[in-house]
Amino acid sequence: MNSVSVVTGAAGGMGIACAHRFAALGDTVVLTDLDQPSTNALAAELAAGGAEVVALPSDITDPAAAATIAEEVQRRGRLRAVAHTAGLSLTMAEWDRVLSVNLTGTVLLLDALEPLVTDGTTAVCVASQAAHLIPVTDPDIVAVLDHPLSDDFLARAAEVGIVDSGTAYALSKWQVLRLVIRRAPAWGSRGGRIVSLSPGIIDTPMGRRELDQQPLMASIVEATPLDRVGHADEIASVIEFLCSPAASFITGTDLLVDGGSTEQLKSQIDQLMTADDR
Ligand SMILES: NC(=O)c1ccc[n+]([C@@H]2O[C@H](COP(=O)([O-])OP(=O)(O)OC[C@H]3O[C@@H](n4cnc5c(N)ncnc54)[C@H](O)[C@@H]3O)[C@@H](O)[C@H]2O)c1
């Protein structure tokens, strides 16, 4: 049966790199992104190279869009791989939009695709190293994040103090890590796997924007043992691996692809906290 893969955020740095890899494997690739001209241009480029491609430009926060993606996958064959890269960083939008795209959009997509999971289907949800650096201890915040489809989700988020884009970004990605842990049994019972991947700073339009606009980003690069930012193709290569039989025992977990920076940053934070305590 024909293998189908889905790439969200297909007009972005990581999405483009994933789409090229899935097309090279012979999958029918379903591309979706808010940016219609760029999604269509990528689809035309891949089709010119011989791939079967479907472009479905849409907003990931629209429940109808998730349903359309699922219908298209079903029409084309068997769902093999999902690279969910669509997302917004903290300088790109207000806190409510960041929460809706990064968290509500992820839940809508996973809900729509879960019925299509069969033996070997794998989803990789791109999170962030920010998820590993935010301490989340408040049960009220956790309770809000657990219900991103509720009508009053954003009102409740505001009530618990998620009112800036930085907090919204880190918490939305933190919840993505939890989502894959929680969904792994259901995906496993259908023979599928679901994983999150937390990048460090990656040289994409988003990564470059954050480097330009946030002085803190330079210190993350400085703390990176490999002493550089990552490249979109380095993320795509890990996603290709995670979606392959070579990763057949990896599910319900997160993989940091950050050049080693997160653990260095955690030790720096620990040292600062210890110094504060003295
Ligand atoms: N680049 C980095 O340094 C970095 C670091 C950590 C995590 N991430 C995460 O990696 C993922 C991919 O980021 P990237 O670097 O490729 O960014 P990018 O900005 O190049 O691509 C993101 C894509 O998502 C699309 N998108 C945004 N909102 C959407 C919506 N509502 N519906 C559909 N599509 C939408 C954008 O149009 C864009 O094409 C994101 O989830 C991001 O949070 C990136």
The ligand as an ORCA input file, in Angstrom:
! r2SCAN-3c Opt
* xyz 0 1
  N      14.614     27.210     14.790
  C      14.873     27.066     16.068
  O      15.891     27.546     16.584
  C      13.929     26.262     16.928
  C      14.346     25.949     18.237
  C      13.512     25.204     19.049
  C      12.289     24.764     18.559
  N      11.918     25.086     17.306
  C      10.619     24.577     16.831
  O      10.801     23.913     15.606
  C       9.623     23.980     14.816
  C       9.989     24.378     13.393
  O      10.568     25.643     13.433
  P      11.432     26.268     12.238
  O      12.697     26.678     12.843
  O      11.396     25.396     11.047
  O      10.554     27.591     12.026
  P      10.038     28.323     10.732
  O       9.484     29.612     11.207
  O      11.072     28.314      9.684
  O       8.840     27.365     10.272
  C       7.641     27.246     11.002
  C       6.510     27.134     10.001
  O       5.289     27.004     10.745
  C       4.292     27.682     10.001
  N       3.165     28.044     10.843
  C       3.131     28.976     11.824
  N       1.902     29.074     12.321
  C       1.143     28.181     11.638
  C      -0.231     27.830     11.695
  N      -1.090     28.439     12.532
  N      -0.686     26.881     10.858
  C       0.157     26.277      9.964
  N       1.456     26.581      9.871
  C       1.934     27.529     10.699
  C       4.998     28.919      9.468
  O       4.286     29.489      8.376
  C       6.356     28.385      9.122
  O       6.440     28.021      7.751
  C       8.696     24.953     15.544
  O       7.705     24.223     16.221
  C       9.609     25.652     16.538
  O       8.930     26.087     17.694
  C      12.688     25.836     16.477
*
